Amino acid sequence: MTVTDVAAFVGDYPYRRISNATAGWLLSQMDRLSIEWAWVGHLSSFLYKDPLPGNVALERIVDRHSDRFVPVPVVHPGLPQWEDDLNRAVSLGAPAVRVYPMHLGLDPAGGAMRVLAAAAGAAALPLLLTVRFEDLRQRHPLDVAGDLPAAAVRTLVRSDPDVKIIVTHADRGFVEEVHFGLTPEESVRLLWEISWIWGPPENHLAQLFETVGIEQFTFGTGMPLRAPDSTMAKVDLLNLTNGERAQIMSENLEQWTG
């Protein structure tokens, strides 16, 4: 079955050295774990005041590996002419755009984010939001950006009927706080990536499949900040049918983005 990773990165990380941040390493892990496609972001761009240089670097990398990588560039809605970056993503055929309000000093549910949500919705381009890169206990003292608030995700979903949001690096509590505060019509416009949700023996992931619905989850690893084997193992340890596994690995994503 096809496997698509929606939470992969290339590039340097500003708070610690990562030796495996290259396209070659990412491809080697994808081959090892039979991951066909990766939605790739430029890792250090979350701290760039202007995301364009990072987006250009990402485009160059993806151009060399377009049979495996799909670019997901960054948009900073607090900058003048940010619409140009959104239009550039559309012209590239990007499946989504990333935005990091907590690191960019934006109100995550403020006016700039709501305007971006409306524009992305009009362009049929989902937003990709990352709750966190690292656990609070691992962070560098200079990394003072907090986790993305669950309330901000609810606000953005409600702000425009056309916006769709993929949330990566969320744990069970975050998913539940958002999902059970939305109407069914609102919640279906969210897709949850599973790398931060505990599998067996806690079985948080299995519980969320039952309470939220398996159709609202998709596969991601967080490479290279996270070991990809952990996400693959939690899926392997669940008592899933082949059809359910196919849903998680790519079918939910294809149907949701389609």
N, C-alpha and C positions, 0 to 999 in steps of 0.2 A: 504494500500500500504506500501511497505517497505520504511523505512527512515534510512539513513546512515549519521552520523555526521562525517565530515572529519577534524574537527578542535576542538578536545577535548583534555584535559590534566588532568593528575594527578600529585601530588607532590607539593612541596613548591615553592613559588615565592619569589625571593630574595629581592625585593624592597618594599613589603608590606605583612602584614599577611593576609592569606586567610584561613578562617575557613572551607571552603568547598572544600578542595583539595584532598579528599579521593576517592578511588574507590567506596565505599559504597554510598557516596553522588552523584557521577556521575551516578551510576546505578539508584538511586532513581529519578533523574531528567529525565533520559532516559525513565523510566517506566511511569512517570507522563505525558510525552509528546509523548509517543508511538514511541520512537526512538529505533529501533532494534539493530543497530550496531554503534559503535564509533571507528574511527581511533584515537588511543590514543598516545599522546606524553608524555614524562617526562618533566614537566614544567621547573624545575631548570637546566636541562642539557644544556640550551643554553649558560650558562656561564662556563660550565666545560671545562677546557683545554683539557682533555681527556674524550670523551663522553662515553667510555665503561662502567664505573660504573653506570651511569644513564641508559644506555641501559639494563644492567643486572637487575637493579631495575625494569625497565619497563617490562622486560620479566617475572619476578616473579609475578607482578601484573596481567599481561595478562593471565598467565598460570592458575590463580585462577578464571578467568572470561572469558575463551576462547569462551564461547557461545555468548558473547556480545562485547568483546573488540578485536581490531586488533592492533598489535604494529606497530608504525612508528618510528623507532630509528633514532638517529642523526649520521651523518658522518661529520668529520672535515678533509677536504682535505688538510689542511696545515700541518698535522702531518705525521711523518713517518709511513708507513704500514697502512695508512688509508684504503687501499683496504681490509684489514681483516674485518673491520667493515661493509663495503659494502657486502662482501661475507657472513658475518654472517646474515645480513638482508635478503639476498636471501635465505639462508638455513632456516631461520625462516618462510619464506613465507610472509614476510612483503609486503604490497601493494605499498609502497613508502619509501623513506628515507628523513628525514628532514636535512636541512643545514641552518645555521644562519650566513652568512658571515659578516653582520654588527656588530654583537656582538663578533665574533671570531677574528676581526681585519683583515679580508681578503678583498681584492679587489673583490667586488661582481661580476665583469665581468672579473677578472684576470685569469691568467694561471691556478691556482689551481682549480678554479671553472669550467673552461672550460674542464679541464681534468676529473673532477668528472662527469660533464654532459655527456661526451663521454662514460665514464665507465658505468654510470647508464643506458645510452641509449643502450649500448651493452648488458647489463644484463636485458633489458626490465623492468627496475625499475624506475618509475617516481621520479623526485625530488619534494619535497614539500617545498615551500618558503613562509615565513611569512613576510609580509610587515612591521608590527608593532605589539607589544603586547598591548600598551596603547597609547592613544592620548598624544601628546606632553605636553598638559596642565596638565596631571595627573602624569607625570613621576617624579621619585625621582631624586634629583640633581646629584646623582652618575650614573644615567642611561644616558650615553652620546652617546650611539649608535644611529645613525640616522635611518630614515626609509629606507627600501630597495629602491633603485632607479628604476624607470620604465625602464630606458635605459639598466640597467643590465639584466633585464628579456628578453628584446629584443635580447641583445647580446647572452645570453645563448641559447635561442631558435634557433638562427641562427648558433650557433657554431657547431652543430652536427645534421644531419638529423633524427637521431633516438631518440634524447632526448625528453621527455615529462615532462611538468611542471604543477603542481597544485599550484596556488597562493592563499593564505588565507589572510584575513584581508586587502584586497584592497578596496579602495573606487572607485566611478564612474570615477573620473579624472584619476586615475592610470590605470584602465582597458582601458579607451579610449586611453590614451597615448601609451600603449603597443599595443593594438589590431590594431589601425589604422596606426601603423608604421610597420606592418608585412604584408607579402603576405598571401593570403588565405591558401596556403599550410602550411605556418609556424604557423598561428594562430590556426589551428585545433589541434595543439599539446599542446595547453594551455587549462586548465580547471580552472574556477574562482569560488571560494567559496564566499558566499553571505553575511556573517554576518556583514560586515562593509559598505555595500551598502544601502543607504537610500531607504526605501519603501515609501508608502503614508504618508503625502500628497505631498512630493517632487517627488515621483515616479521615482527616479533614476534607481531603479531596473527594472521597467517596460520599461523604455526607453532603457536600455541596452539589454533587451530581444529582442527588436525590431531592434536595430542597430547592435548589435554584434551577436545575435542569442541565443535563449533560450537553445539550445543544448550545449552551452559552459559554463553553470553554474551548480553548485551543492550546496547542503545544508551543512551548518556548523554553529556552535554556538559560539565557542571560550570559552566554559566553562572550568574552573570556573571563568576566568577573566571577562566574559561577561554573562549577564543574558540570558539564552537560550530562554526565552519567546519572546524576541524581534525579533529574527530571525523567529520563528514560526509565530508570529503575522504578520510580513510583507508579508509572503507567503499567510496567510489567507486573508489578505486585498486586494491582487491582484485578478483581474478578470481572474483566470486561469481555464481552463477546467480540468477535472480529469486527462486526459492524460498529460497535461502540468505540472500539479502538480507532477505527478508520475516521470516525467523527472527530475525535480529539486530535488526531495527527494532521488532518487537513480538510476534511469534508465540511466541518462546521465553518471554518474560515472561508472556504470557497463559496458556500451558500450565503454566508453573512455579507461578504464583500460583493457578491454577485447581485 
